[in-house]
Amino acid sequence: MSRMIFLYLMAVNIITFIVFGIDKQRAKNHEWRISEATLIGLAVIGGSVGALLGMRFFRHKTKHKKFTVGIPAILMLQTVVPVLFMVALRMDLMLN
């Protein structure tokens, strides 16, 4: 199970990083762009690290608060919520 989660997170973060690069290239070439909703959606489904790395590496979406604040907030939630869940589960097991 944990191996599947790891593989999923690796795949979604690699894909997100690549998508940020594609969108940056399209922006430079004045071509059709990938929607902001898609970019944020990729972060929400687990690609927040890839999104942050893509923002930094490609210097993309770094002036938009939706991204400079939103993506780190998503990553923080994706980190804190599972930890709190694990702590609550452990506390429940200790009490029972």
Secondary structure, DSSP 8 states (H G I E B T S, - for coil): -HHHHHHHHHHHHHHHHHHHHHHHHHHHTT-----HHHHHHHIIIIIHHHHHHHHHHHT-STT-HHHHTHHHHHHHHHHHHHHHHHHHHHHHHHH-
